[in-house]
Amino acid sequence: MAEITLRSLAHTYLPNPRTPEDYAIREMNHVWHQGGAYALLGPSGCGKSTLLNIISGLLEPSSGEVLFDGEVVNALPPEARNIAQVFQFPVIYDTMTVYDNLAFPLRNVKTPEARVHERVMEVADVLELTAQLKRKAKNLTADEKQKVSMGRGLVRDDVSAILFDEPLTVIDPQLKWKLRRKLKEIHQRFQITMVYVTHDQLEASTFADKIAVMYEGQVVQFGTPRELFEAPNHTFVGYFIGSPGMNFLDVMARDGSVMTGDTELTVGRGIHDAVARASSSNIKLGIRPEFVEVHAEPVEGGMPARVDHAQDLGTYSIVYLTLGSVSLKARIEEDQVTPTEQAWLRFPDAHLGLYVDEYRVEFDHE
């Protein structure tokens, strides 16, 4: 197992990069601590797989360093880094049995056969492959093949880390949850450093203790699933995490009030002062749909809004609203009254985030 450090790391596929947009990975510093379970989360094209391939040695960074336990490994090929990588599609030998597929990485490094058998049986048991060990891999289902591919990464107990590049892409949706839980159990049992790349926030939250959210080649926040939900550090994190994502309102201070367009917002003095102090014109307030208070009757501090429609999802509803000229979503629990035409909204200061130039800034709560 290893602690993996990225120091001033950047990468571009262009010969003469001139702007930050020319970089697939913009300069970053990051640490994956030994034995941790991490997710690298972000949309397609944000640089996740590029970063994973740099860590594994399949790609050499344009600048900066990759360190394993403090040692620079930029010049080391993948096999010398002692990294196991599991890809989107299974990498196995179809003509071999499941047992021989799992045994191959151990036999390749001249592991004694008794130890090979011990590890193969242990990993097969964890992945529920014991009954398949004598079958040829070509006869397996897609999810069984991917489990074998995962097992090949897990079978060596001397690897520095295991990198998973969207490993559940080919898995039946009904089996994904089970396999995510299985990977979590494996991590808790073996305490191997694991980095799991995905665009699916549920996969990331189920597997990882900490999540690195990537956007436009940068890690814009690194934290627990709860931290990403409750205090997104960047507007993209607020938008990307949660279902539905965070509401954002462009705001400004005008005549002693905080305005979104021509609509005055009822907010605390701390937020007003922070908006008034901001030197940028790119200022947003963010609030999760879960925290928007929706009332069917006028209330003190309530802001009138139009109810556009409501989506009944069983135990809760998502209400689509218009406040002034801004569209918002709110989550209404099943025991609440859902307004039909007009509602009055309140934004509790404790659940508001203030964003200047897309990044969260602190303000004094009353």
C-alpha positions as CSV (number, residue, x, y, z in Angstrom):
1,M,0.0,0.0,0.0
2,A,1.2,3.5,-0.7
3,E,0.5,7.1,-0.1
4,I,0.2,8.8,-3.5
5,T,1.1,12.4,-3.8
6,L,0.5,14.7,-6.9
7,R,2.9,17.6,-6.8
8,S,2.3,20.6,-9.1
9,L,0.9,18.1,-11.6
10,A,-0.4,19.2,-15.0
11,H,-1.0,17.6,-18.3
12,T,-1.9,18.7,-21.8
13,Y,-2.3,16.8,-25.1
14,L,-1.4,20.0,-27.1
15,P,2.2,20.7,-28.2
16,N,2.0,24.5,-27.3
17,P,-0.5,25.1,-24.6
18,R,-1.2,28.8,-24.0
19,T,-4.3,29.0,-21.7
20,P,-5.6,27.0,-18.8
21,E,-8.3,25.6,-21.1
22,D,-5.5,23.9,-23.1
23,Y,-4.8,21.5,-20.2
24,A,-6.6,18.3,-19.6
25,I,-5.3,18.4,-16.0
26,R,-4.6,21.9,-14.7
27,E,-1.9,22.3,-12.1
28,M,-2.9,20.5,-8.9
29,N,-1.5,19.3,-5.6
30,H,-3.3,16.3,-4.0
31,V,-2.7,13.4,-1.6
32,W,-4.3,10.0,-1.5
33,H,-3.4,8.7,1.9
34,Q,-2.3,5.1,2.5
35,G,-5.2,2.6,2.9
36,G,-7.9,5.1,2.0
37,A,-11.0,4.4,-0.1
38,Y,-11.4,7.4,-2.5
39,A,-13.6,8.3,-5.4
40,L,-12.7,10.6,-8.3
41,L,-16.0,12.0,-9.4
42,G,-16.9,14.2,-12.3
43,P,-18.6,14.4,-15.7
44,S,-17.2,13.0,-19.0
45,G,-14.2,15.0,-20.2
46,C,-13.2,16.5,-16.9
47,G,-9.9,14.7,-16.7
48,K,-10.7,11.7,-14.4
49,S,-9.3,9.0,-16.6
50,T,-6.3,11.1,-17.7
51,L,-5.4,11.6,-14.0
52,L,-5.8,7.9,-13.2
53,N,-3.6,6.9,-16.2
54,I,-0.9,9.3,-14.9
55,I,-1.0,7.7,-11.5
56,S,-0.7,4.2,-12.9
57,G,2.1,5.1,-15.3
58,L,0.2,4.6,-18.6
59,L,0.7,8.3,-19.2
60,E,3.6,10.6,-18.3
61,P,2.5,14.1,-17.1
62,S,3.5,17.2,-19.0
63,S,4.8,18.7,-15.8
64,G,4.9,18.0,-12.1
65,E,5.5,14.9,-10.1
66,V,3.8,11.7,-9.0
67,L,5.2,10.3,-5.7
68,F,4.6,7.0,-4.0
69,D,5.5,7.1,-0.3
70,G,7.6,10.2,-1.0
71,E,9.5,8.7,-4.0
72,V,9.1,10.3,-7.4
73,V,7.8,7.6,-9.9
74,N,7.4,9.7,-13.1
75,A,10.0,7.6,-14.9
76,L,8.7,4.2,-13.7
77,P,6.5,2.1,-16.1
78,P,3.2,0.7,-14.8
79,E,4.6,-2.7,-13.9
80,A,7.3,-1.1,-11.7
81,R,4.8,1.0,-9.8
82,N,3.0,-2.1,-8.4
83,I,-0.4,-0.8,-9.3
84,A,-3.5,-2.8,-10.2
85,Q,-6.0,-1.2,-12.5
86,V,-9.5,-2.3,-13.3
87,F,-11.0,-0.8,-16.4
88,Q,-14.5,-0.2,-17.7
89,F,-14.5,-3.4,-19.6
90,P,-13.2,-6.7,-18.2
91,V,-9.6,-7.6,-18.9
92,I,-9.4,-11.3,-18.6
93,Y,-8.1,-14.4,-20.5
94,D,-11.2,-16.0,-22.0
95,T,-9.5,-19.4,-22.7
96,M,-8.4,-19.7,-19.0
97,T,-10.6,-20.9,-16.1
98,V,-11.7,-18.4,-13.5
99,Y,-9.2,-19.9,-11.1
100,D,-6.3,-19.5,-13.5
101,N,-7.3,-15.9,-14.3
102,L,-7.2,-15.1,-10.6
103,A,-4.0,-16.9,-10.1
104,F,-2.2,-15.3,-13.1
105,P,-1.0,-12.1,-11.4
106,L,0.5,-14.1,-8.5
107,R,2.1,-16.7,-10.8
108,N,3.6,-13.9,-12.9
109,V,5.6,-12.8,-9.9
110,K,6.7,-16.3,-9.0
111,T,4.4,-16.7,-5.9
112,P,4.6,-20.2,-4.3
113,E,1.6,-22.3,-5.5
114,A,0.4,-22.9,-1.9
115,R,0.1,-19.1,-1.4
116,V,-1.5,-18.8,-4.9
117,H,-4.2,-21.2,-3.9
118,E,-4.8,-19.5,-0.6
119,R,-5.2,-16.1,-2.1
120,V,-7.4,-17.2,-5.0
121,M,-9.8,-19.0,-2.7
122,E,-9.9,-16.0,-0.4
123,V,-10.7,-13.5,-3.2
124,A,-13.1,-15.9,-4.9
125,D,-15.0,-16.2,-1.6
126,V,-15.2,-12.5,-1.2
127,L,-16.4,-11.9,-4.7
128,E,-18.8,-14.9,-4.6
129,L,-16.9,-16.6,-7.5
130,T,-16.1,-19.9,-5.7
131,A,-18.7,-21.9,-7.7
132,Q,-17.3,-20.5,-11.0
133,L,-13.6,-21.3,-10.4
134,K,-13.5,-24.3,-12.8
135,R,-15.4,-22.6,-15.6
136,K,-13.8,-21.1,-18.7
137,A,-14.0,-17.3,-18.5
138,K,-15.5,-17.1,-22.0
139,N,-18.7,-18.7,-20.6
140,L,-19.3,-16.1,-17.9
141,T,-21.8,-13.3,-18.0
142,A,-20.6,-9.7,-18.3
143,D,-20.9,-9.0,-14.6
144,E,-19.1,-12.3,-13.7
145,K,-16.3,-11.4,-16.1
146,Q,-16.0,-8.0,-14.4
147,K,-15.9,-9.6,-11.0
148,V,-13.0,-11.8,-12.3
149,S,-11.3,-8.6,-13.6
150,M,-11.7,-7.0,-10.1
151,G,-10.4,-10.2,-8.5
152,R,-7.2,-10.1,-10.6
153,G,-6.6,-6.6,-9.1
154,L,-7.3,-7.7,-5.6
155,V,-5.5,-11.0,-5.5
156,R,-2.0,-9.6,-4.9
157,D,-1.6,-8.4,-1.3
158,D,1.5,-6.4,-2.1
159,V,0.1,-3.8,-4.5
160,S,0.6,-0.1,-3.8
161,A,-3.0,0.7,-4.8
162,I,-5.9,-0.4,-6.9
163,L,-7.3,2.0,-9.4
164,F,-10.9,1.5,-10.7
165,D,-11.8,3.3,-13.9
166,E,-15.6,3.2,-14.0
167,P,-15.6,-0.6,-13.4
168,L,-19.4,-1.0,-13.3
169,T,-20.2,0.4,-16.7
170,V,-21.1,-3.0,-18.2
171,I,-22.8,-4.3,-15.0
172,D,-26.6,-4.8,-14.9
173,P,-28.1,-2.0,-12.9
174,Q,-29.6,-4.4,-10.4
175,L,-26.2,-5.8,-9.6
176,K,-24.4,-2.5,-9.3
177,W,-25.4,-1.7,-5.8
178,K,-24.4,-5.2,-4.6
179,L,-20.9,-4.9,-6.2
180,R,-20.4,-1.4,-4.8
181,R,-21.1,-2.8,-1.3
182,K,-18.8,-5.7,-2.1
183,L,-15.9,-3.4,-3.0
184,K,-16.5,-1.5,0.2
185,E,-16.3,-4.7,2.2
186,I,-13.1,-5.7,0.4
187,H,-11.6,-2.4,1.3
188,Q,-12.5,-2.7,4.9
189,R,-11.1,-6.2,5.0
190,F,-7.8,-5.7,3.2
191,Q,-7.2,-1.9,3.8
192,I,-5.7,-1.4,0.3
193,T,-5.5,2.1,-1.1
194,M,-8.3,2.3,-3.6
195,V,-9.2,5.1,-6.1
196,Y,-12.5,4.7,-7.9
197,V,-13.3,6.8,-10.9
198,T,-16.9,7.4,-11.8
199,H,-19.4,10.0,-13.1
200,D,-22.1,8.6,-10.8
201,Q,-22.4,10.4,-7.4
202,L,-24.3,7.4,-5.9
203,E,-21.4,5.0,-6.8
204,A,-18.9,7.5,-5.3
205,S,-20.9,8.0,-2.1
206,T,-21.5,4.3,-1.6
207,F,-17.8,3.3,-2.1
208,A,-15.7,6.2,-0.9
209,D,-14.8,7.7,2.5
210,K,-13.7,10.8,0.7
211,I,-14.5,12.1,-2.8
212,A,-12.4,14.3,-5.1
213,V,-14.8,16.2,-7.4
214,M,-13.2,17.1,-10.7
215,Y,-14.3,19.9,-13.0
216,E,-12.4,21.2,-16.1
217,G,-9.2,19.5,-15.1
218,Q,-9.2,20.5,-11.5
219,V,-10.1,19.0,-8.2
220,V,-12.6,21.6,-7.0
221,Q,-13.4,19.9,-3.7
222,F,-12.1,17.0,-1.7
223,G,-14.3,15.8,1.2
224,T,-16.7,13.4,2.6
225,P,-20.1,12.8,0.9
226,R,-21.7,14.8,3.7
227,E,-19.3,17.8,3.3
228,L,-19.9,17.8,-0.5
229,F,-23.7,17.9,0.1
230,E,-23.8,20.4,3.0
231,A,-21.1,22.8,2.1
232,P,-20.1,22.6,-1.6
233,N,-16.9,24.5,-2.2
234,H,-17.8,25.3,-5.8
235,T,-21.0,25.9,-7.7
236,F,-20.3,22.9,-9.9
237,V,-20.2,20.7,-6.8
238,G,-23.5,22.1,-5.6
239,Y,-25.0,21.5,-9.0
240,F,-23.5,18.0,-9.6
241,I,-24.1,16.6,-6.1
242,G,-27.7,16.0,-5.0
243,S,-30.9,15.1,-6.9
244,P,-31.9,17.6,-7.9
245,G,-28.9,19.8,-7.5
246,M,-28.5,23.0,-5.6
247,N,-30.5,26.1,-6.6
248,F,-28.3,29.1,-7.5
249,L,-29.5,32.7,-7.7
250,D,-27.4,35.5,-9.2
251,V,-27.5,38.3,-6.6
252,M,-26.3,41.9,-6.0
253,A,-26.6,44.5,-3.2
254,R,-28.8,47.4,-4.1
255,D,-30.3,50.2,-1.9
256,G,-29.7,48.2,1.3
257,S,-31.2,45.0,0.0
258,V,-30.0,41.8,-1.6
259,M,-31.6,41.5,-5.0
260,T,-32.0,38.7,-7.6
261,G,-33.0,40.6,-10.7
262,D,-35.7,43.0,-9.6
263,T,-36.8,40.7,-6.7
264,E,-35.7,41.5,-3.1
265,L,-34.6,38.5,-1.1
266,T,-35.2,38.1,2.6
267,V,-31.8,37.2,4.0
268,G,-29.8,38.0,7.2
269,R,-27.5,41.0,7.7
270,G,-24.4,38.8,7.5
271,I,-25.3,37.7,3.9
272,H,-26.2,41.3,2.9
273,D,-22.9,42.6,4.2
274,A,-20.9,39.9,2.4
275,V,-22.7,40.5,-0.9
276,A,-22.1,44.3,-0.5
277,R,-18.4,43.7,0.2
278,A,-17.8,41.4,-2.8
279,S,-15.6,43.1,-5.4
280,S,-16.9,40.7,-8.2
281,S,-20.1,41.0,-10.1
282,N,-20.3,37.2,-10.2
283,I,-22.1,36.6,-6.9
284,K,-24.5,33.7,-6.3
285,L,-26.6,32.4,-3.4
286,G,-27.0,28.7,-3.2
287,I,-29.6,26.6,-1.4
288,R,-30.4,22.9,-1.6
289,P,-34.0,22.0,-2.6
290,E,-34.2,20.1,0.7
291,F,-33.7,23.3,2.7
292,V,-36.1,25.7,0.9
293,E,-39.0,26.3,3.2
294,V,-42.3,26.2,1.3
295,H,-45.5,27.5,2.8
296,A,-49.0,27.4,1.4
297,E,-49.9,30.6,3.3
298,P,-48.1,33.9,3.9
299,V,-45.5,33.7,6.7
300,E,-43.2,36.3,8.3
301,G,-40.2,36.8,6.0
302,G,-41.8,34.7,3.3
303,M,-41.1,35.6,-0.4
304,P,-44.1,35.0,-2.8
305,A,-43.4,32.6,-5.6
306,R,-45.4,31.0,-8.4
307,V,-45.9,27.2,-8.3
308,D,-45.3,25.9,-11.8
309,H,-45.8,22.2,-11.1
310,A,-45.0,19.4,-8.7
311,Q,-43.5,16.0,-9.3
312,D,-44.8,13.3,-7.0
313,L,-42.0,10.8,-6.2
314,G,-43.8,8.8,-3.6
315,T,-42.3,9.7,-0.2
316,Y,-41.6,13.2,-1.3
317,S,-42.4,15.7,-4.1
318,I,-40.2,18.1,-6.1
319,V,-41.9,21.4,-6.5
320,Y,-40.9,23.7,-9.4
321,L,-41.3,27.4,-8.5
322,T,-40.6,30.8,-10.0
323,L,-39.4,33.5,-7.6
324,G,-39.3,36.8,-9.6
325,S,-37.6,35.7,-12.8
326,V,-35.7,32.8,-11.2
327,S,-36.6,29.1,-11.4
328,L,-36.2,27.1,-8.2
329,K,-36.8,23.6,-7.0
330,A,-37.9,22.6,-3.5
331,R,-38.3,19.2,-1.9
332,I,-41.6,18.7,0.0
333,E,-42.0,15.6,2.3
334,E,-45.1,13.5,1.9
335,D,-46.6,14.8,5.2
336,Q,-46.4,18.5,4.0
337,V,-49.1,20.4,2.1
338,T,-48.0,21.0,-1.5
339,P,-49.1,24.5,-2.7
340,T,-50.9,24.5,-6.0
341,E,-50.7,28.0,-7.4
342,Q,-48.7,30.3,-5.1
343,A,-46.3,29.7,-2.2
344,W,-44.2,31.7,0.2
345,L,-40.6,30.7,0.5
346,R,-38.0,31.2,3.2
347,F,-34.2,30.6,2.9
348,P,-32.8,29.8,6.3
349,D,-29.4,31.5,6.6
350,A,-27.9,28.3,8.1
351,H,-28.4,26.5,4.8
352,L,-27.5,29.3,2.4
353,G,-24.1,29.3,0.6
354,L,-22.5,32.4,-0.8
355,Y,-20.4,32.0,-3.9
356,V,-18.1,34.7,-5.4
357,D,-16.6,33.8,-8.8
358,E,-18.1,30.3,-8.4
359,Y,-16.2,29.5,-5.1
360,R,-17.8,29.4,-1.7
361,V,-17.0,32.3,0.7
362,E,-17.8,32.5,4.4
363,F,-20.1,35.1,5.9
364,D,-21.2,36.0,9.5
365,H,-24.4,34.4,10.6
366,E,-26.7,36.4,12.8
